[in-house]
Amino acid sequence: MLSNSHARHGLQLRTAPYLGGEQPDNSRECRRPLIPQRLLASLNPRENIYTVPNILTFSRLLSAPVIGYLIIHEQHLPALVLFVYAGITDLVDGWIARRWKLQTIVGTVIDPMADKTLMTVVTVCLAIKAALPVPLAVLILGRDAVLGLVALYYRYISLPTPKTLARYWDFSLPSAEVRPTGISKVNTALQLALVGWTMSGMAVGGDLGMWGGEGALRAMWYVVGTTTIWSGASYMYTKDAVKILKSGNRGQGSGKA
């Protein structure tokens, strides 16, 4: 019986590695992923959108309605201070993104969106207060409205299937990259300069021509009107203004954040 007991214990010692200890070699194969990691990443092409440049851009976007409210209620100095902050974020967000390699595709979308929202709100409010001529305001707003509709169209046609409403507004799923043209950058700078010029005059007592006289300010209106038309047309004849991203390039934003 002792030998039978040893035999039984020996059987247990031989079977224990199989039942609860060391796994057979074929089980290691089962633990390997069935789908390669690169393929899994391509099926879920998301990018990190919570970066410092994008946060600065979002803050500029949120500042637009506040600035508009302050202009309408004739709080011109606070409006000017907040507008200067928005202008500073427009300068530093792209620099930070390039310096620390924080570029994202969503940044190429929300950065011009923040600029256009700010210009739209401020332009409307200044036109209401008769600080900007209505024809110039209509020209600026019309150009931005057309470009906005074009951007929505490219977002739809470039979004990979399934094209659901939730995926359409999920900007962590990049599908198209917007690249501002050279004249568009110049136009944005001139528009910001005109608005800052106008708001500065209002902040010190309503002298809209204080930085060079009324004639200089009127000349600036015509310059901005010309560059607004030119920049809008540039998106039609510039080859790489809007780039549809291939699956291999998604999540690798290279534009300004």
C-alpha positions, 0 to 999 in steps of 0.5 A: 500500500505504501508503494501504491501511495507513492505511486498515487503521489507520483502521479499527482506530481506528474500531473500537477505541472499540467493542471495548475503550474507550468502551461504547455508550449501550445498555450503560449501560442494561444496568448499571442494576439490574433490581430497585429498591433499595427492593424489594431491601431489603424482600425482605431486611428485616434490621436491625443487632442489634450495638448497645451497648444490645443488648450490654448486654441480652445481658450481663444475659441471660448473667449470670442463670445465674451469679447463680443458681449463686452463690446456690445455693453461698451466695456471696451478696455476689458474687451481689448485686453481679452482680444490681446490675450486671444492674439497672443495665444494665436502666436504661441500655440503653433510655436509650442506645437512645433517646438515640442512636437505636439502637432495634431490634425485636430489642431489644423481644424480648430486653430482656423476655427478659433480665428474665424469665430473670433473674427466673426463675433468681433466683426458683427459686434463692431458693425453693430456699434458702427465702428466698421462699415457694414459692406466690409463686415458682410464681405468678411463674414461671407468669405468665412461662411463659404470656407466653413461650408467647404470645410464641412463638406471635406470633413464628410467626404474624407471621414472613413466609414461608418459615417455616423453623426458621432464620428463626424464631430469626433475630431480625434478621428482625423480625416482631412487636413486644412493648410492655410495659404500664404495670403490667408495668413496675411489676411488674418494678420491684417484683419486682426490688426484692423480690429485691434486698431479699432478697439484701441480707439474705442478703448481710449474714448472713441477716436477711431483714427487715433493711430494715423488719422481717419484717412489711414483707417479708411485705407485699411478698410480697403486693404482688408477688403482686398485681401479678404477676397484674394484669400478666399479665392486662394483656397480654390487654386492652391493645390494643397490647401485641403489634404485628404488623409490616407489611413496610414497618415491619420493620427500624425498631424503635421499642421499648426495646433 
